[in-house]
Amino acid sequence: MDENGICDWLADATPGATLIYYRGHLGHDRMPSTKVLPEVLRRQVVDVATRIQQAAEAERVFLLQRRNGDDDFSYLAIKAAGHPRSSITRGGRR
C-alpha cells in the first residue's frame, strides 16, 4: 500500500477497522544504510510509516504490532472512533 492508499483508508474506514500497513521489520527496513529494499520501495515504506504516525498523533488510529517470527512483524493501524484532534490531508498539513 502506498501513501495515497493510506489516505483513502483513513477517509473510508469505519471505527474498529484494521489495516496491516507493513510486514517485516519497519525500523530496520526503512533505514537507507541497511539496503534491504530498493530505494523506491524504501522511500514508499518511509512515506507510509510517516503518514500512519501522523494519523496516530492526531488520534485517528491506534498502532499495534504483531510478532510473526524473528525480525518479522505485522504493523497494524486500527481506526479510532470519535473526532480526531486534527485533520490530515494528502499534503500532510491541515
N, CA, C and O of each residue as an XYZ file, in Angstrom:
376
protein
N       0.853     -1.180      0.000
C       0.000      0.000      0.000
C       0.893      1.235      0.000
O       1.917      1.282      0.682
N       0.488      2.220     -0.770
C       1.258      3.456     -0.818
C       0.570      4.523      0.038
O      -0.464      4.268      0.655
N       1.160      5.717      0.066
C       0.647      6.791      0.910
C      -0.780      7.189      0.525
O      -1.598      7.464      1.403
N      -1.086      7.222     -0.764
C      -2.458      7.552     -1.192
C      -3.446      6.497     -0.713
O      -4.568      6.824     -0.328
N      -3.038      5.252     -0.734
C      -3.889      4.179     -0.226
C      -4.169      4.341      1.258
O      -5.274      4.065      1.723
N      -3.159      4.792      2.004
C      -3.338      5.054      3.432
C      -4.363      6.176      3.622
O      -5.269      6.063      4.448
N      -4.214      7.243      2.865
C      -5.156      8.369      2.970
C      -6.579      7.929      2.637
O      -7.526      8.322      3.319
N      -6.733      7.120      1.595
C      -8.056      6.613      1.227
C      -8.634      5.754      2.351
O      -9.809      5.877      2.697
N      -7.792      4.880      2.918
C      -8.253      4.017      4.007
C      -8.673      4.864      5.202
O      -9.722      4.615      5.796
N      -7.872      5.857      5.560
C      -8.212      6.725      6.694
C      -9.548      7.418      6.477
O     -10.327      7.577      7.417
N      -9.814      7.829      5.255
C     -11.066      8.534      4.951
C     -12.270      7.594      4.959
O     -13.362      7.988      5.368
N     -12.075      6.361      4.509
C     -13.198      5.458      4.290
C     -13.433      4.423      5.388
O     -14.545      3.909      5.507
N     -12.425      4.105      6.187
C     -12.545      3.024      7.169
C     -13.512      3.399      8.288
O     -13.592      4.556      8.700
N     -14.230      2.415      8.759
C     -15.125      2.622      9.892
C     -14.353      2.378     11.187
O     -13.353      1.660     11.182
N     -14.803      2.965     12.294
C     -14.124      2.726     13.567
C     -13.992      1.237     13.857
O     -14.940      0.465     13.704
N     -12.795      0.858     14.279
C     -12.514     -0.549     14.574
C     -11.907     -1.307     13.411
O     -11.386     -2.407     13.594
N     -11.966     -0.733     12.212
C     -11.364     -1.397     11.043
C      -9.853     -1.484     11.239
O      -9.230     -0.578     11.793
N      -9.283     -2.581     10.778
C      -7.852     -2.820     10.953
C      -7.162     -2.904      9.606
O      -7.675     -3.503      8.661
N      -5.996     -2.295      9.536
C      -5.173     -2.308      8.334
C      -3.781     -2.789      8.698
O      -3.165     -2.256      9.621
N      -3.277     -3.786      7.990
C      -1.866     -4.151      8.114
C      -1.138     -3.303      7.087
O      -1.237     -3.554      5.885
N      -0.405     -2.298      7.556
C       0.233     -1.366      6.632
C       1.669     -1.734      6.302
O       2.259     -1.157      5.388
N       2.249     -2.697      7.039
C       3.587     -3.171      6.695
C       3.839     -4.504      7.366
O       3.345     -4.771      8.461
N       4.619     -5.340      6.688
C       5.069     -6.589      7.294
C       6.560     -6.707      7.035
O       7.018     -6.593      5.898
N       7.303     -6.935      8.092
C       8.757     -7.021      8.043
C       9.306     -6.487      9.347
O       8.751     -6.756     10.413
N      10.391     -5.733      9.275
C      10.979     -5.075     10.440
C      11.105     -3.597     10.075
O      12.117     -3.159      9.528
N      10.064     -2.848     10.389
C       9.912     -1.480      9.899
C      11.095     -0.582     10.236
O      11.595      0.131      9.366
N      11.543     -0.605     11.475
C      12.656      0.245     11.873
C      13.926     -0.046     11.098
O      14.681      0.868     10.766
N      14.156     -1.286     10.816
C      15.345     -1.726     10.078
C      15.176     -1.484      8.584
O      16.072     -0.944      7.935
N      14.044     -1.878      8.045
C      13.823     -1.849      6.604
C      13.777     -0.438      6.025
O      14.081     -0.243      4.848
N      13.401      0.544      6.836
C      13.285      1.903      6.305
C      14.587      2.701      6.368
O      14.637      3.833      5.888
N      15.622      2.137      6.944
C      16.913      2.830      7.045
C      17.688      2.699      5.727
O      17.849      1.590      5.217
N      18.166      3.817      5.174
C      18.902      3.752      3.904
C      20.166      2.894      3.996
O      20.553      2.248      3.022
N      20.799      2.888      5.153
C      22.070      2.174      5.292
C      21.928      0.657      5.249
O      22.911     -0.036      4.987
N      20.732      0.120      5.497
C      20.578     -1.339      5.511
C      20.501     -1.927      4.112
O      20.856     -3.086      3.896
N      20.030     -1.117      3.156
C      19.905     -1.553      1.760
C      19.111     -2.856      1.627
O      19.410     -3.694      0.777
N      18.097     -3.011      2.481
C      17.223     -4.185      2.434
C      16.256     -4.091      1.262
O      15.944     -5.094      0.620
N      15.786     -2.877      0.987
C      14.808     -2.650     -0.068
C      15.399     -1.750     -1.147
O      16.274     -0.933     -0.860
N      14.931     -1.892     -2.382
C      15.316     -0.918     -3.405
C      14.885      0.483     -2.953
O      13.889      0.624     -2.244
N      15.616      1.496     -3.353
C      15.384      2.857     -2.859
C      13.952      3.337     -3.092
O      13.379      3.979     -2.212
N      13.372      3.050     -4.227
C      11.998      3.496     -4.496
C      11.031      2.858     -3.499
O      10.160      3.544     -2.963
N      11.170      1.588     -3.251
C      10.300      0.895     -2.302
C      10.585      1.356     -0.873
O       9.652      1.532     -0.089
N      11.841      1.552     -0.526
C      12.199      2.032      0.813
C      11.550      3.388      1.071
O      11.010      3.626      2.151
N      11.603      4.269      0.086
C      11.015      5.601      0.233
C       9.499      5.501      0.428
O       8.917      6.254      1.208
N       8.874      4.577     -0.278
C       7.430      4.354     -0.128
C       7.116      3.880      1.289
O       6.140      4.328      1.891
N       7.933      2.983      1.819
C       7.740      2.486      3.189
C       7.868      3.644      4.186
O       7.074      3.751      5.120
N       8.857      4.499      3.987
C       9.040      5.666      4.863
C       7.817      6.576      4.796
O       7.341      7.043      5.830
N       7.306      6.832      3.600
C       6.134      7.700      3.436
C       4.905      7.122      4.134
O       4.160      7.844      4.797
N       4.702      5.821      3.981
C       3.555      5.160      4.623
C       3.705      5.229      6.141
O       2.750      5.562      6.841
N       4.896      4.916      6.654
C       5.119      4.951      8.098
C       4.924      6.356      8.660
O       4.368      6.522      9.746
N       5.374      7.354      7.932
C       5.204      8.739      8.367
C       3.734      9.120      8.411
O       3.279      9.739      9.373
N       2.996      8.757      7.382
C       1.557      9.089      7.321
C       0.800      8.390      8.449
O      -0.064      8.997      9.081
N       1.111      7.137      8.703
C       0.448      6.403      9.784
C       0.786      7.030     11.134
O      -0.087      7.151     11.994
N       2.030      7.425     11.327
C       2.429      8.066     12.580
C       1.674      9.384     12.780
O       1.240      9.692     13.890
N       1.520     10.152     11.712
C       0.751     11.402     11.801
C      -0.697     11.118     12.202
O      -1.279     11.843     13.009
N      -1.264     10.072     11.641
C      -2.645      9.709     11.980
C      -2.746      9.290     13.447
O      -3.728      9.610     14.117
N      -1.747      8.584     13.942
C      -1.745      8.180     15.352
C      -1.616      9.397     16.259
O      -2.295      9.482     17.282
N      -0.755     10.332     15.895
C      -0.597     11.546     16.694
C      -1.868     12.390     16.703
O      -2.144     13.099     17.671
N      -2.630     12.311     15.633
C      -3.911     13.025     15.544
C      -5.059     12.218     16.149
O      -6.219     12.623     16.080
N      -4.724     11.077     16.741
C      -5.701     10.192     17.386
C      -6.741      9.638     16.428
O      -7.880      9.380     16.817
N      -6.346      9.456     15.170
C      -7.248      8.864     14.176
C      -7.117      7.352     14.147
O      -8.039      6.658     13.719
N      -5.973      6.832     14.601
C      -5.734      5.386     14.635
C      -4.964      5.028     15.901
O      -4.327      5.873     16.530
N      -5.043      3.751     16.250
C      -4.209      3.161     17.283
C      -3.233      2.236     16.568
O      -3.617      1.535     15.632
N      -1.987      2.226     16.996
C      -0.981      1.404     16.344
C      -0.622      0.210     17.206
O      -0.438      0.326     18.418
N      -0.527     -0.932     16.560
C      -0.131     -2.177     17.209
C       0.847     -2.901     16.306
O       0.939     -2.625     15.110
N       1.574     -3.830     16.899
C       2.379     -4.719     16.066
C       2.251     -6.134     16.592
O       2.095     -6.363     17.791
N       2.322     -7.071     15.670
C       2.212     -8.486     15.993
C       3.504     -9.158     15.539
O       3.923     -9.006     14.392
N       4.119     -9.892     16.437
C       5.346    -10.602     16.084
C       4.970    -11.908     15.396
O       4.217    -12.720     15.934
N       5.510    -12.093     14.200
C       5.265    -13.312     13.434
C       6.437    -14.283     13.548
O       6.264    -15.490     13.383
N       7.624    -13.759     13.830
C       8.845    -14.551     13.922
C      10.024    -13.619     14.092
O       9.845    -12.425     14.335
N      11.229    -14.153     13.966
C      12.427    -13.330     14.095
C      12.451    -12.264     13.006
O      12.359    -12.569     11.817
N      12.575    -11.021     13.427
C      12.622     -9.877     12.508
C      11.451     -9.852     11.524
O      11.601     -9.387     10.394
N      10.300    -10.344     11.942
C       9.107    -10.387     11.104
C       7.908     -9.962     11.942
O       7.437    -10.707     12.802
N       7.428     -8.763     11.676
C       6.316     -8.198     12.409
C       5.243     -7.734     11.440
O       5.539     -7.341     10.311
N       4.005     -7.783     11.886
C       2.908     -7.151     11.163
C       2.591     -5.860     11.910
O       2.377     -5.868     13.122
N       2.563     -4.757     11.175
C       2.276     -3.446     11.753
C       0.844     -3.089     11.401
O       0.478     -3.026     10.228
N       0.032     -2.856     12.432
C      -1.395     -2.658     12.260
C      -1.828     -1.268     12.702
O      -1.311     -0.715     13.673
N      -2.770     -0.729     11.980
C      -3.454      0.505     12.363
C      -4.918      0.153     12.552
O      -5.524     -0.490     11.694
N      -5.486      0.574     13.675
C      -6.898      0.353     13.954
C      -7.570      1.713     13.986
O      -7.175      2.590     14.754
N      -8.575      1.887     13.159
C      -9.274      3.168     13.049
C      -9.965      3.488     14.368
O     -10.703      2.666     14.911
N      -9.721      4.677     14.870
C     -10.307      5.127     16.125
C     -11.727      5.631     15.899
O     -12.101      6.019     14.792
N     -12.497      5.616     16.963
C     -13.844      6.187     16.927
C     -13.774      7.629     17.415
O     -12.816      8.017     18.083
N     -14.762      8.400     17.089
C     -14.812      9.761     17.591
C     -14.125     10.742     16.674
O     -13.815     10.433     15.524
N     -13.896     11.912     17.192
C     -13.337     13.006     16.413
C     -11.835     13.095     16.620
O     -11.377     13.094     17.763
N     -11.053     13.173     15.548
C      -9.605     13.321     15.697
C      -9.254     14.713     16.220
O     -10.035     15.657     16.099
N      -8.051     14.815     16.808
C      -7.571     16.109     17.303
C      -7.374     17.092     16.169
O      -7.672     18.278     16.307
N      -6.872     16.602     15.050
C      -6.652     17.464     13.884
C      -6.879     16.625     12.640
O      -6.862     15.395     12.693
N      -7.088     17.294     11.535
C      -7.280     16.558     10.290
C      -5.963     16.470      9.540
O      -5.114     17.355      9.648
N      -5.804     15.415      8.793
C      -4.612     15.200      7.988
C      -5.064     15.095      6.547
O      -6.017     14.380      6.237
N      -4.391     15.797      5.680
C      -4.689     15.732      4.264
C      -3.529     15.084      3.533
O      -2.495     14.800      4.137
N      -3.688     14.850      2.257
C      -2.621     14.236      1.467
C      -1.355     15.071      1.477
O      -0.266     14.521      1.315
N      -1.459     16.374      1.660
C      -0.277     17.228      1.699
C       0.416     17.232      3.049
O       1.468     17.856      3.194
N      -0.141     16.557      4.033
C       0.473     16.474      5.342
C       0.199     17.669      6.236
O       0.736     17.757      7.341
N      -0.632     18.590      5.768
C      -0.961     19.772      6.559
C      -2.472     19.878      6.722
O      -3.239     19.327      5.933
N      -2.878     20.594      7.756
C      -4.315     20.802      7.961
C      -4.788     21.931      7.093
O      -5.971     22.270      7.113
